[in-house]
Amino acid sequence: MSKDSVTVNGRTYAWPKQPVVVVCIDGSEPAYIEKAIEMGVMPYMKEALAKGADLRADCVVPSFTNPNNLSIVTGQPPKVHGICGNYFYDTENDEEVMMNDPRFLKVPTIFKAFFDEGAKIAVVTAKDKLRTLLGNELDVTSGRAICFSSEKSADATMAENGIEDAASWIGREVPSVYSAELSEFIFACGVKLIDEYKPDLMYLSTTDYIQHKHAPGTPVANDFYAMLDKYMAELDARGAVIALTADHGMKPKFDETGEPDVIFLQDVLDDMLGAGNSRVILPITDPYVVHHGALGSFATAYVPADRREEVIAKLKDMDGIMESLSREEGCAKFELPEDRTGDIIIVSTTNKVLGTSKERHDLSALKEPLRSHGGISEQRVPLLCNRPVGDFAGKDGKRNFDIFDMALNHAAS
């Protein structure tokens, strides 16, 4: 079953004429692929981008995983889909929670819209925190939708994921969450899914464990991108339109001694307002903090209404703060939902990160100097395709969430 196009969330997408594979390379600062190609470890991508599209785009701020993956798969910014962090303060229920429950998603995904018109969908993500959001409202018992994570692949069931024990199916042990193999598992599954399942649309979303620890052009980073190159060549050989982007970039966040360069905002606000009179929220927070210690470059804070302007002004004057904005100003600037954002939005400068209180961050697991993300400085990401994309290449203001538009409406068949 097919049709000419599908419209969802105010955007229209052409029906795929061949398999379309969209890849989100978590944390992939453009320099990773640039360096890898320059150093000769991505021969397929070098050739593919010379013939296709080698573009750059801006991701969503906060430049974190959940907001950007959901922007990519809905084609809209967080003010539309509602997912504005990995973690937030649910004011209605007075609790801080992970934002990975589908109840927080305000609109359908592109996958859901195509599925409803008869398309076959495959979604494979590294961490299970994203899986329920990406697969929201897909009927995996229909035989036309598969959605699972590397992390929980051995536990996959037909009822929950559309596939039984994906680890046995692919013939691999479940990798550690803190490994490059977690992402390689995804790509191996992607190739086998193209061969056996033949999806119309496939989405592969990796982890940024390597990017948090290793800079562009370093041996470990290059090994990761050489692996990626091999699997992209295999997908291309099967006739797929391949489009790649990132959910965010990555920057060094340490001082001259190699220690994390942190502004502990809760301590700052406690000194300013008194303990217990404010609440700092770090939207980078998720269950996987070994590689970043819950330190990123974007935070929100709840403060007394009569002190808000004073706090904004004082933070703005602090060394290491790039933006200190009211909820209204910040949500307008970054296209965020006001009902899920603090009274103040704070963004740090390129090499600084934001924390809560010093004693609340366990940084003992950080073995390398901190690399992290979340701010404006990590907004630039690659937007790549193995096919020419016509006049899309000249479009101003390209965003990572334009990728399905690029792949479905503009990539040459």
N, C-alpha and C positions, 0 to 999 in steps of 0.2 A: 504494500500500500504506500502510495506517495501522493504528494500534491506539489504545486508550484512553490509555495512559500508558507511560512508560519509567522504569526505576529504574537509577540509576548512582551509585556512591560513597555509598550510604546515603540518597539522596534520590530522590523520585519526582516526575516532571514530566509534566503532561498533554500529549497530542499537540496540536500547533498546528492551530487551525481556519482560520487565515489566516497569511500570512507573518509571522514574528517576527524583527525586526531588533534585535539588541543592539549598542549602540555604546559603546566605551570611548574617552572623550576624554582622551588622555594629559595628565596634569598639570593637570586642570581643577579647581582650587580653586573651591568653590561660588560665590565672589564674581564669577567671570568671567561666568557666565550671569545671576546676579542683577543685576550692573551693566549688562550688555548689554540685558536686558529693561527695566530702569529707564530706560536712555538711548534706548530706542525702536528698537534695531537688530535685535531678535529678535521681530518681531510674531507669527510662527507659534508660537514656543515660549510666548510670553505667553498666547496663547489656548489652546494645547494643555495647558499645565500648570494653567490655571484649571479645565479640564474633567477633567484626568487626575490625575496624582500628582506632587507637588513635594516630595520627601522628602530626607532626609540619612542617610548611613550612614558606617560606619568601614571604611577599607581595611585591608589587611594591613600590619603592620610587620615587616620594613623596607618603607617606602613607596616601592618601586621598581617598575619596569615588569614584569619577568619574574615575580616572585612574585605580583603582583596579577592580571596577565592569566591566569596559570594557575589562580589561585584562582577567578576569575570563570568560567572555562570548565570547571572541575571541580566547582564548588560547595562547595569545601572549602579549609581553610587549608593552608599549606605543610607542616605536620607530616604531612599526609595525602598530598599530591601530590609533595612532595620538592623543589620549586623555591623556594629560600630567598634567591635573589639573582640579579643579572645575571652574577655572577662569584663564584667560591669557591675555596678551597684543597682540592684533592682529596688527602686524606691517604693514601689507598691507593696512589696513583701518584706522590705527592710532587710535585705540580705545581699551579700556579694556572691555572685554566681558565675560559672562558666557560661559563655554565650554560644553553646553548641546544641541547644535544644531547638528542634524545628518550630516550636511555638513562638520563638523570637523572630522568625522569618516572615516578612510582611507580604511578599509577592512570590509567584511561582518561578521556578528556574526555567532556563531555556530547554533543559532536558525534559522537564515535565510537559512543556508545550509540544515538543516534537513527539514525545511518547504518546500523547493523547491523539496525535494524528497518524499514529501507526509506525513510527520509527523504532529501530532497535538501539538501545542505549547501553553503554558500558562506562562505568566510573570506577577508577582504582585510585585510592589515595594512600599516603604513607601512614598517617596517624588516624586512629579511629575517631578523634575529636571532630573531624570534618565530615565523616562518612554520612551521618544522619542528616546533616544539613544539605549536602550535595545530592543525596538521594531522596530528598523529601518528596513524598507523594508519588514516587515511582512504584508501580505494582510489580515487584520482583517475582511474584508467582505467575506472571503472565507468559514467561518465556521470552519477553522482549526487553528486559531490564536486568542488568547485573550491577551491583554496587557493593564493594568491599574494600577493606584496608589491608595493607601489608601486615600491620601490627596485629590484627585479629584474624588473619587469613585462615589459620587452622580451625578457628571456631565458626567459620562461615557456614550458613545453612541455606537451603533453598527458600525457606519461609522468610528469612531475614535479609538475605543477600542475593538470591537468585543463582547461587552456586554452592555446592557442598564441598567443604574443606578445600579451599583454594590453594593451600600450601601443598597438599598431596597432588592436586590437579596439575600444578606447575612443577612439582617434583623438587621442591626446595624446602630447607628448614626455614622456619620463621626467623628473620634476622632481628638483631637487637634494635630497639628504637634509636639508640645512639650509634648509628653506623651508616656508612654509604650504601651498604647492602640493602637497607630498607627501601631505598629509592631504586636500586637495580632490580629488585623484586618486582616493582611496579612495571618497569619497562619490559621485563621478560613476560609478564602477564599480558601486557598490551600487545605484543607480537603474537602470542598464542591466541588471544581473543580475536584479533584480525583474521587469523587462519581458521579458527573453529567456530566462532560465534558470529563473525561478520557484522559488526555493529555499523549503523549509519553514522552515529556520533560517539566518539570516545573521549573521555577526559582523564588525564593522568596528572596527579598532583603529588610532588615529592616532599621530602623534608629538607631543612636547611642546616642539618647537623654539620656537614662539611664546611659550608660557607661561614658558619659561626666560628669555626676554628682555624680556617686556612684561607689566606689571602689569594686573590687572582694571580695565576702564573706560578704558584708554588707547586711542588711535586704532587702532593696529595690532592689539591684542587684539580690539577691537570689530569690525574688518574680518573677522577670522577667524570670530568667532561669528555675524556676519551671513551669511557664506558657509555655515556649518553650518546656520543657520536655513533657508536656501533649500532645501538638500538634504533636510532633515527634512520640510519641507512637501511636497516631491515624493514622498518615500517614503510619507507619510501619504495623499496623494492616490491612491496605488496600493493602499490598504487595509491597509497593514502595521501591526501592533502594534510600536511603537518604544519601546525601553527604553534609557535612557542612564545611564552612570555614569562614574567615572574610576578610574584605577589608583592615583592619589595626588593630593594637593594640591601646592601650591607656595608657598614663602615667600622673602622677601628675606633674603639671607645676607651682608650687607656692613656695614662699620663706617661711622663718621661721615665718613670720607674717600672712601667709595665703593669701597674695596678689600675683597676677600673676607675675611670674618672667620673665620679658620681655626685649628683646633688640629691641629698636625702630630703625630699620635699616635706614629708610629714614632720621631720625634726624642725625644718625651717618654719612651717606653719604653727607648730606647737610653741616655738619661741615667740612667734608674732601674735598668736591669738590665745595661747594657753592650751594645755593638754585637754583633749576631749572635745574641742570646739571646731574641729575640721576633720575631713576624711579624704585621704588621697587614694585614688584608684589608678592602678597600673594595668592598662588594657592588654599588655604583652603577656600577662600572667596566664599560664596553662600548666598542665601536669608535667611538662617536660622542661624543667628549668636547669638541668645540669649544664647545658651549654651557654646559658645567658643569665642565670641567676635572677630571673624576673626583672632584669634591668633593660629598659628601652628608652627611646627618646621622645615619648609622648605620654602625658598623664592628664588626668582630670582631677579636680578637687571640689569638694562641697564645703562651703564656708558660710558664716552668718551673712545674711543679706546686707546688713548695715556696714559690713566691713569689706564687702566684695571689691569695690573700686580701689580701696586702699591696698588690698592684697595684690590685685592685678598690677597696680603701679609699682609696688615694691619688687615683685617678681620680675617685672619687665626690666628693672634696673640691675638685676643680678647678673654677674658674669656667668656665661654659659647658657643663658636663656635666650632663645631665638624669638619665641612668641609667647605672650601672656595675654589671653583674650577672654572676654566674657563668653558665656555659653552662646548667646545670640550671634556675636561676631565670629566665634570659632566655628559654629555649625554652618553659618553662611559661607565662610571661607573654604571649609573642608567638606561641605556637602554631607553633613552628619545629622542624625535625628536628635532633636533637642530633648525629647522625652527620655533619652537613654544616655545623656551626657551630663557631666558635673557642672557646677556653677562657673568654673574657670577651666579653660583648656591651656595646657602648658606644653611647649615644644622646646627641646634643648638644641644646642648648636651641634655641629657635625660630629665632634669627637667626645661629647658629653652624653651621659645617660642619667635618667631620673629614677630614684628609688623612693621607698616610703621612709621607714626609720632604719637606721644602720643595723640595729640588732635583729631586724626581721628578714634580712637577706643573708642566706648561707652561701658564701662564695667559695667554699672549700673545694667544690668539685671543678672549679675553673682551672684547667691545667695550662691553658694558653692565654695570652693577653686577650681581653674581652673584645669581641666583635658583635655588634648588635644593630638594631634598626628601630623604626617607629616614627621617625621624624620626616621633615621635608627633605633632608639631605639624602635619604634613601628612597626618594620618590621616582628617580629615573630608572627605567627597566627596559630590557630588550623587547621588541615586538617583531618576530621573525616568521618567515613562511618559506616553504620549499617550492613555491610557485610564484610567478609574478602576480602582483595585486593591483595593477592598473593605476587608476587615479587615486586610489586609497593612499598610495605612498606620499602624495602631496598634500594630504589632509592636515590642516592645522589642529593643534590641541589633541593629538592622539592619546588615548588612555589604554591601559592594559585591558580594560573591560570592553574595548572595541574589537577584541580578538575574534569573536564568533562572527561579527560583521565582516571582518577582513577575510576570514577563512571561507565563509559560506557565500558572501555576496560579491567578493572581488577576486579571490584566488582563481587563476586560470585553470580550467578543467584539463 
